[in-house]
Amino acid sequence: MFRKLRTLLSCLLAVLTMKIWADTGELNLLIIMTDEYNFRTLGCYRDLLNEEQAYLWGMGVAVETPHIDSLAKEGAMCSSFYGTTPL
């Protein structure tokens, strides 16, 4: 009986909390985590490097990533990130 009551109260608290946060108009947090590329692959990180390092393989080899670049300019970028799973 106590377990059901505790579960019900927890769900009710979660719903009320979500409703309060929805009314404040705060922005959501979006984390885009990708794999299998290096620092030069995305334009937003390539812009942080000097030209010699950014275009190591040549100017024509770079892939443009305008949508990810615009998200990076409007938000935040991480240059160090730790994963919780072993590689």
Secondary structure, DSSP 8 states (H G I E B T S, - for coil): -HHHHHHHHHHHHHHHHHHHHHHHT----------S--TTTSHHHHTTS-HHHHTTT-GGG----HHHHHHHHHS---S----SS--
